[in-house]
Amino acid sequence: MCLTGSSFSMNAADVARYLKEHPDFLADHGELFTQLTVPHPHGGQAISLAERQLHALRDKIRQLESKLAELIRYGEENDEIGEKVHRLALALVEAEDYDTLRFALLENVRDNFSVPNVALRVWANAQSHEGEDFSPVTEELRFFATDLSHPYCGAPANLEVIDWFGPAACHIRSVALVPLRRGDQVLGLLAFGSEEAERFYPGMGTLYLARIGDLVVAALRHQLG
């Protein structure tokens, strides 16, 4: 605020500060709401303060409605994924032997989660079992899996894992690698591969991937001991 002789001038900051410090001013001078005009927020002719406030409220309501619709959509998507995980759990529980378990896992992931490329390696007690899933893996891969605190999602950096996908390996652009952990021990690794680079990406949510890993571990304990 500037004083010059008996007159003074106020800039925009002074006016804003005055109104904040005197909240009753507009209440005491209600006629200003209709007398003062401001530019229309979306262009066009000037409108009163009251109309401007109404437009602001409408914009806020639209934003809240959009946010609510987004939350509802996420909730519905989570419900759908939860139902798919539930169906997978039932299929694994009903498996009578390892081959049935493996088929149930691959079929459910491919059909319900639209992931056509799935591979599994189990190295705990692998010497007691036969089959591709129990093939030897490198110590480097074991250390990698042990160091994972949560599923890895992103580019297929590990060539050893990529080879698990067989003929589809050269088309894999993104992977999700789920450590099969029981306590402090990692029993193996579950791998999902996609030809889409953005299907599995760093920073994506991995809660349901981890849950699938937990289900597989529980099923393996039941079948393999």
JOSULPE-V423435 format. One record per residue. RES is the residue in one small letter. PHI is phi in whole degrees, 0 to 359 (NA if undefined). OMEGA is omega in radians with two decimals (NA if undefined). NEAR is the number of other ideal C-beta (glycine too) atoms within 12 Angstrom. Layout:
BEGIN
RES|PHI|OMEGA|NEAR + RES|PHI|OMEGA|NEAR
END
This chain:
BEGIN
m|NA|-3.10|15 + c|244|3.10|11 + l|252|3.09|10 + t|224|-3.07|8 + g|61|-3.12|7 + s|267|-3.12|5 + s|245|3.09|9 + f|213|3.11|11 + s|236|3.14|12 + m|236|3.04|15 + n|267|-3.07|12 + a|300|-3.14|11 + a|296|3.12|12 + d|295|-3.14|16 + v|297|-3.13|17 + a|298|-3.14|14 + r|295|-3.14|14 + y|297|-3.12|17 + l|295|3.10|20 + k|292|-3.11|13 + e|280|3.14|11 + h|231|-3.07|14 + p|298|-3.13|10 + d|276|-3.05|12 + f|301|-3.11|17 + l|290|3.08|21 + a|294|3.14|12 + d|281|-3.12|12 + h|232|-3.09|15 + g|301|-3.13|15 + e|297|-3.12|13 + l|295|-3.12|17 + f|299|-3.13|21 + t|261|-3.10|16 + q|276|-3.13|14 + l|276|3.12|20 + t|237|3.12|17 + v|225|3.13|20 + p|298|3.06|16 + h|296|-3.08|16 + p|298|-3.13|19 + h|245|3.13|13 + g|89|3.13|9 + g|98|-3.04|12 + q|286|3.12|12 + a|290|3.13|15 + i|229|-3.14|22 + s|285|3.10|21 + l|300|-3.14|23 + a|297|3.12|20 + e|294|3.12|23 + r|298|3.12|22 + q|295|3.12|19 + l|296|3.10|17 + h|297|3.13|22 + a|297|3.12|19 + l|294|3.12|15 + r|296|3.10|16 + d|298|3.13|16 + k|296|3.12|15 + i|297|3.12|14 + r|298|3.11|14 + q|296|3.13|14 + l|294|3.11|14 + e|296|3.12|14 + s|295|3.12|14 + k|295|3.12|14 + l|297|3.12|14 + a|298|3.11|14 + e|295|3.13|14 + l|296|3.11|14 + i|297|3.14|14 + r|297|3.10|14 + y|298|3.13|15 + g|297|3.13|14 + e|294|3.12|14 + e|295|3.12|16 + n|296|3.10|18 + d|298|-3.13|15 + e|294|3.12|17 + i|294|3.11|23 + g|301|3.11|19 + e|294|3.12|18 + k|294|3.10|26 + v|296|3.11|28 + h|298|3.12|20 + r|296|3.09|24 + l|297|3.14|38 + a|301|3.13|26 + l|297|-3.13|17 + a|295|-3.14|28 + l|291|3.14|35 + v|296|-3.08|20 + e|280|-3.12|18 + a|296|-3.09|28 + e|270|3.12|16 + d|208|-3.06|16 + y|295|-3.13|29 + d|299|3.10|17 + t|293|3.11|19 + l|299|-3.12|33 + r|298|3.13|32 + f|298|-3.14|22 + a|298|3.13|31 + l|296|-3.08|41 + l|296|-3.12|29 + e|295|-3.12|21 + n|295|-3.13|31 + v|294|-3.13|37 + r|291|-3.05|22 + d|280|-3.04|18 + n|273|-3.11|26 + f|250|3.10|28 + s|55|3.05|17 + v|244|-3.03|34 + p|286|-3.06|23 + n|249|-3.10|35 + v|228|3.11|39 + a|220|-3.10|38 + l|223|3.01|39 + r|228|3.12|39 + v|238|-3.14|40 + w|251|3.06|30 + a|286|-3.12|29 + n|59|-3.08|18 + a|297|-3.11|22 + q|295|-3.12|12 + s|270|-3.06|13 + h|225|3.13|24 + e|244|3.10|12 + g|117|-3.09|17 + e|301|-3.10|20 + d|295|-3.11|34 + f|250|3.11|23 + s|297|-3.14|22 + p|300|3.05|16 + v|236|-3.11|31 + t|285|3.07|18 + e|298|3.12|12 + e|301|3.14|15 + l|291|3.11|30 + r|298|3.11|26 + f|297|3.12|16 + f|301|-3.13|23 + a|295|-3.14|35 + t|295|-3.11|22 + d|283|-3.13|16 + l|285|3.07|27 + s|274|3.08|12 + h|206|-3.12|23 + p|304|3.09|32 + y|271|3.08|34 + c|230|3.12|31 + g|154|-3.12|25 + a|294|-3.13|23 + p|283|-3.07|33 + a|282|-3.08|18 + n|267|-3.08|30 + l|292|3.13|18 + e|299|3.14|26 + v|293|-3.12|35 + i|302|-3.13|26 + d|297|3.13|23 + w|297|-3.08|31 + f|277|3.05|30 + g|63|-3.09|17 + p|302|-3.11|13 + a|280|-3.01|24 + a|305|-3.07|22 + c|290|-3.12|15 + h|258|-3.09|19 + i|287|-3.13|36 + r|247|3.09|22 + s|209|-3.10|28 + v|222|2.94|41 + a|235|-3.10|40 + l|246|-3.04|41 + v|250|3.09|40 + p|291|3.12|39 + l|269|-2.97|38 + r|253|3.00|28 + r|234|-3.03|21 + g|65|3.13|11 + d|270|-3.08|8 + q|260|3.04|19 + v|259|-3.07|30 + l|277|-3.08|37 + g|178|-3.08|39 + l|217|3.06|41 + l|254|-3.05|44 + a|239|3.03|48 + f|245|3.13|42 + g|235|3.14|38 + s|226|3.06|31 + e|279|3.11|22 + e|265|-3.08|19 + a|295|-3.08|18 + e|260|-3.14|15 + r|293|3.07|24 + f|240|-3.03|32 + y|222|3.12|19 + p|301|3.11|18 + g|93|3.13|11 + m|288|3.12|19 + g|293|-3.09|19 + t|238|-3.09|25 + l|302|-3.08|18 + y|288|3.04|32 + l|298|3.11|33 + a|296|3.12|26 + r|296|3.10|26 + i|298|3.08|39 + g|300|3.11|39 + d|299|3.14|27 + l|296|3.14|33 + v|295|3.11|47 + v|300|3.13|32 + a|299|3.14|23 + a|292|3.12|36 + l|296|3.12|36 + r|300|-3.12|24 + h|290|-3.06|19 + q|273|-3.02|27 + l|254|3.14|29 + g|83|NA|11
END
